[in-house]
Amino acid sequence: MQFQHLQARLKNLWRSSDEMDVSDCHVLIVPSLSLDQSELQKIEGVHYYEERLLFSLARLRNPNARLIYVTSLPLHPSIVDYYLELLPGIPSSHARARLDLFATYDTSQKPLTQKLLERPRLLEKIRRCLNRDRAYIVCFNATPLERELALKLEVPLLALDPDLLYWGTKGGSRQIFRECGVPHPDGSALVQNTADLAAVTAELWERQPHLQRIVIKLNEGFSGEGNALLDLTALTAVAPSNATHAERVTQVQQAFSKLRFQCETETWEHFEQRIHELGAIAEAFVEGELKRSPSVQGQINPLGEVKMLSTHDQVLGGPDGQIFLGCSFPADEEYRLRIQEMGEAVGKNLAQKGALERFGVDFIAVHTPDQTPNWELQAIEINLRKGGTTHPFMALELLTNGHYRPEDGLFYTRQGQAKFYRASDNLQKPAYRGLLASDLMDIIVSDRLHFNSIEGVGAAFHLMGCLSEYGKLGLTSIGNSPEQAEEIYDKVVDSLDRAT
């Protein structure tokens, strides 16, 4: 009840987008990846992912806004300066005076929010920076840790109530798709052990005897890392037409030890342990000669209103194309308004359940040239958090000061120019190791590839702290056409390759 009472203050703090640009507000940004830490550690340089929300410094365009940004380790001053200098119409010195930076000086494998809660003196310093009557907290995702932080600071959390996290799991997503009539692959209920998982997997195969592969999904996964693939073609002796149900269940359970994982370091022993801890589902793998992975993003404000924000075609990698690498905006015109419509239906369902803030819906699109429409869409999962498509879109908004138009699914500047981008969190090569953020700027500025506010095209960067240690960088290349955005992206890669 105390948390609900605190959250009720958001309705009074909420303003329209225009009013937000002038309202007096204090925003505490805690970019904690409060997700399964064993899954996160599979991502190289994941502790630098706290930098991805630095595009939130766009809020400092509002001359009456004050921001507090917290990280595990101090941000390098040159990285902070880079984002402040991107702000249109605001002197960087004016913005810097309204920005407070704090760090926990803790590189352990704990969520940042937990690190904060373990440091009451640091919390007290942050509390003194906040006007609690006008403040709220922004985070990457909401868990009981973020709720505890909000209660300790007595500041509302602009995020999902952690009691509703189920609706962002694999099992919860499938339930909402059914309620909304959104097409999705055949699959199983949530189970908590491998024996039950073998049984529901066999039942799925019996319902769909044509299946070649089945995806085994941990109920809580991140960026595709919690998925594994079961190859049914190796089990022809117990195919639905050749064996009893009991024989099939036995063979499926034995085949789990040979699952194909998306992460090279994953083992069946560890994955089985996670099934018992998190639960898992079995889902039909969507086959197709030409497939894409579009997604739609929306927002539920504190008044319960749903606003559609963007669509993307995701760039996926890994052994079976299930690991998020990047995205392009907008999604293909052949289906972007269709996924937007389905995403809005999901958003309204979530709003009725009390959800708040960002949500995304991922799809699989299979090209069907002999049918109309030419793309068959299947919803895969709901993400109740900021994701890999959030910060590139924030970069576009920051750099162009434009708006998304849901009527056609495009983004326009105030002058009416449509904008497009290609983005990635995974521009990574061994040769890039040792490059500092200042070296990156020297290379990009010399080749005139940095974002040019006059022309409205160019490249913006994130994860710059990750570059020297891991040779890994985030990039959003903005153009006046999809082709130009792709060309700028390729030029940046070529420029870095030549320089290293």
N, C-alpha and C positions, 0 to 999 in steps of 0.2 A: 504493500500500500504506500509506503514511503516513496518508493521509486516512481510509482504511478502519479503520485502527487507532484513530484519533482518534474516529471515529463509533461504534466499539464501546462507548465509554464511556457512550453514551446509554442503553443497556440498564440500567446500574446507576443512572443518574440518574432514570429514568422512575418515576413513581408514579401511582397511581390518582387520579382527580379529587379525592377527599376528602383523600388524603394530600398532594396538591399544595398544599392550602390551609394546611398547617402545616410543610412540608418546608423545610429551609434551602437556598436556591438563589440564584444570581446569574444574571440574564438580560440579555444584551446584545441590544437591539432595533435593527436596522438596516433601516429601511423604504425601502430602495433599490428603485426600479422599474428593475431591470436588464433592460430590454427594449429592443427596437429604438427608438433615440432619435428617428429621423426620423418614426416613426409616433406616438410619444408627443407630439411637439411639435404635433401637430394638435389636442391637447386643451388648451383654454384653462386656464391656471393649473395645469398639471400639476406644476410644482415644489412646489406646496402639498400634493400628494397624499401626501407623506411624513407628513402629520398624520393620515392615516386610521387608522394603527395606534396612535394615542394611546389608543384603548379598551383596548389591552394593559396600560395602567396598572392595570387590574382585578387584575392579579397582585399588586399591593401590598396587596390584602385579606389576603394571607398576611403576618403580622407578621414572619416570618423571611426574607422575600424582599427582595432588592435589585435594582433595575432601572437599567440604563444605556441611555439613549435618544439616538440620534445623528441629526442632521438637517443639511441643507446650510447653512441659516441658523438663527440662534437662534430658539427658540420664544418668542412673547410671554408674559410671566409670567401674564397674565390667562387665556390659553388653557390653560396648565398647571394653574392654580388651578381652572379650570372642571372639568377631568376629575378632579382629586383630591377635589373637594367632592362628586362623584357617588358616591364609594366608600362603600358601606354599612358601618356598624359600625366604621370606622377614622377617627380624627381626621386631618384633612388634614395637620396639622403632622407627625404621626408618619409618614405616607406620604411626605411631601416629604423628610424626613430620610434616606429610603432610596432616593431617586431622584437619579441623576446625569445631567445633560444636557450634551451636547457638540455642537458645530457645526463644520463645515469652513470656514465663511465663503466659500463658493464657489457662485455661481449659474450656472456654466457648464452646458452641455448634456451632462453626463456622468452616469452612474449614481453615486449616493451612495457605493456601495462602492468604486468606482474612486477617487473623491475621497479616501476614507479611506486607501486603499493608497498614495496619493501623498503622504501626510503621516505619516511614521514617528514623528515626535515626538508627534503626537496619538494615534497607535496606542499608544505607550508609556504615555501618561497613562491611556488606557482599560484597558490591561493591568494597571496598578497598582490599578485599582478592582475587578478580578475575582479571586475565589477560583477558580482554574482547576480545582480538584478538584470544584467544585459548580456550575460555570457552563456555559451553552450559549448559542448564538446563535439568534435568531429573525429571519427576514427576510420580505420580501414574496414574492420568488421567488429560486430558487437558480440560479446560473450559475457558470462557472469563477472569476469574480471573488469570489463568496461563499466558494467553496472555498479560494481563496488567502487570504482574510481569516481563515478558521478555522485554516488551517495557521500563519499568522504569529502569531496570538494563542494557538495551541495550545489552542483551545476547540472542542468539537464543534458542528456545525451541525444544528439541528433542522429539517431541510429535505431535499428531494430531492437525491440525488447527481446533479450536473450531467451525468454520463455517461448518465443515463436521460432527459434532456430530450426525446428524440425522441418518447417516448410521450405528450407533451403537445402535439405539433404536429398539424396537420390530417391529414397522412399517417399518423402514429403512432396517432392516435385512431381512424381508420377501421380500422386493423389490429386494434386491441383490440376494437372493436365486433364485427368478424367472429369473433374468437376466442371472445367471450362469447355470441354469438348475439343481440346487441342490435340491433334494427332501426335502419337508418340509410339515408339517401338513396343512390341509385346515384351513382357517381362514378369518378374516374380515379386512376391511380397518380401519384406525385409526379414532376414533370418540372422541368427547369432552364432551359428556353428557350422562346421564343414559338412556334417551329416545332413542337416536340413538343407544346406546350400546345394548339395549333390541332388537331393530329392527334387527341389524346385527347378534346378537346372534341367534335370531329366524330363520333368513335366513340360517345361518350355519347349524342349526339343520335340517332344511328342505332339504338342500343339502345332509346331512349325517344323515338320520333318524335312523341309527343304533347306533349313539353315545350314550354313557352312561353318559359322563361328558364333560364339556367344561371349558377350563381355561380362566379366565378373567385376562388380564395382563396390568398393568400400563405400559405406553410406555417407561418409564425410571424406571427400577427396579435394585436391587442390591442383588446378592446372593439368588435369589428366593423370596425375601421378598415382592416384589410387585405383587405376583401372588395370585389368589383366585380361588376356584373350585366351579363350579355350577353343582349340581347333577340333571341330567335330569330324573333319574328313579322316582323321587318324583313328576314329572309333567306328568304322564302318561295320565291324562285326556285331556291334550292339546298336545299330541304327534302329529307328522306330519299327521298321518292318522285319527286323531280324532277331529280336530278343525280347525277353519279358521286362517289365518295368523294374523289377528288383535287380536283374542283371545289369540293366542300363545304369541304375543309380550307383551300383558298385563300381562299374568301369569309369563313370564320370568322376567319382570321388578319387579313384586312383590316378586319373588324368590331371587332377589339380596340381600335382607335384611338377607337372610339365607345362604349367601356364606360361604364356608369353607376357612378360612384364614390360611396361613402358620405360622403366628405369633399369639400367644395366646392373646396378648394385643390389637390386631387390632380390630377395630369396623367398621360396615358398614358406619356410619356417617363420620368417618375420611376417609375411602377408597373412598366414593363417592366424597368427597371434592378433593381428589387427582386425580380422573378421570377428573374433571373440570379443574384442574391445569395442568396436564401432558398429558391427553388423555389416551385412553385404546383401546385394541383390544380383540376380542374373538377368541379363537383358539381351534381346536379339541384336546382333551386330548388323548394322545397315550396310548392305553391299551396294555396289554400283560402279560402273566404269568411270563416270565423271561425277565426283562428289565435291561439295563445298561445305563449309561450316559457318554459316551466318549466325549472328546474334543480334538481339535487340536490347536496348537499355532504357530504363525508365526511372521515375522518382515518385515517391508518395510523400507529399508534404504533411506537416502536422495537422492540417485541416482535413486530411483524408483524401485529397485530390490527387489524381494520377496524371503525370506529365511524361510524355514520351520524349526521350533525349537524343537517341541516335540509333543507327543500325551499322553493323560491320560485317565484313567477310573476314573470318579469322584465318590466320596462317598457322597451320598445325604441323608438328613434326613428330619425331619418335618412331619406333619400329612400325607402328600401325596408324600413324597420323592422329594421335590423341593428346599430344603435348602442345600447349599453347606457346607459340613463338612470337606472334605479332598479329597485326590486323590492318585492314584498309577500310577507309570510310568514303562514301557510304557503302552499304551492301548493294549487290547487283539490282538494277532497276526491275529485273524480271520478278523479284520476290520481296524486295525490301518493304513495300507497303503491306504485303500479306503477313510477314513476320511482325511488323509493327502492330497490326490489328490483333494478332494472337497475343502479343506481348501486353497490349493494353488490357485485354480480357484477363490475363494472369494478374496484372497489376491491380485491377479492380477487385479480384478475388482476394488478393493479399491485403488490400486496404480494408476489406470487410472483416478480415481476421485480425486487424490491428497493426499490420506491418507499417514500417516507416522507412523513408529515405531510399537509397539506391537499390535497384534490383535489375537483374539481367536474365534473359532466357536464351539458352544455346540451342541451335537446331542443326540437323543434318539435311542438306539439300541434295537430292539425286536427280541428275538430268534425265528427263523422259521425253525425248524428241517426238515420239509418236502420240503423245498425249497433250491435252490442254488443261491447265497450264503446263509448261514444259519442265517445271521443277516440282518434284514431290518433296514435301517438307515434313520432317519428323522432329518434334521437340525432344531434347535430350535431358536438360536439367535447368533448374533455377538457381541463380546465385544471389543470395541476400547480403551483398557486401559490394564494396568497390572492387573492380577487377582489372584485368589487363587492358581493357578498352577504356577505362575511366580516365587515366591520366593523359593519354593522347588527345582525347576530346577536350579535357581541361586546357591542354596546351593550345588547341585551336581557338577556344573561347578567349583565352588570355591574350593571344597574339593578334587576333583579328577583331575582337570586341563585337562579334556578330551573333547570329541566332540560328537555331534549328527550326525548320519549317516542316511540320509533320504532314502537310498536304502533299508534298512530293518527296519527303525524306531527305532533303538537301539542306546544307548549311550556307547561309549568306552573310556577307559583310553588310555594314550599314549602307554601302554604296550599291548593294544588289549583286555583288560578284559571288558566284558559287565557289565554294572551297572544297578541296579533297585532300586526303592524306594517306600515307603509308607509314606504319609505325611498327616498332619492334622493341622488346625488352632483351633481345638475345643476339645483338650484333657482337659476336665474340670470336676472336682468333688469338692464338698464342702470340703472334707477332705484336699484338697491341699491348701486351703486358709491359709495364714500366712507363707507359704514357701517363703523364699527369693531366689534370683538367686544363691547366694552362697550355700544355702541348696541344691538346685537342683544339683549343681555341685558335692557337697559332696556325694549325693546319687548315682548319675550316675557313677562317677569315682570309687567309692567303688565297684560297681558291674561291672565295666569295660565295660560299655555300650556306652561311649562316642566315637566319631568317631576316629578311629585309622588310621593315615595317612600311616602307613607301610602296614597294612593289607587291607586298603581301604574300611572298613566296620564300621558301628556304627551309632550313633544317633547325629544329630545336632538340636539345639533348636532356636526358635524365640518366640516373644511375652513374653519374660521372665519378663518384667515389669508388665505384667497382672497377674502374678501368685499369688502374695501375696494378692491382693485385691479381685480377682475374682476366684481364684483357677483354672485358665485357662492358657493353655500353647500351643505353637505350636511346632511341632516335624516333622523332616524328618529322617526316618531310611533308611540307604543305605546298600544294600547287593549285593552279586554276583549272586543272583537269586531272583525272586519274593518271593519265600518261605522264603529265608533268611531275606529279608527286612521285611516281615510280622512278622517273629519270633522275630527280634530285636525290632520292634514296641511293640509287646505283652510283651516282657521282660521289656521294659521301664515302661509300664503301671503297670506291676506286681511289679516292684521295687518301684515305687512311692506309690502304694497301701500299700505295706508292711511297708514302712517308715512312712506312715501317719496313 
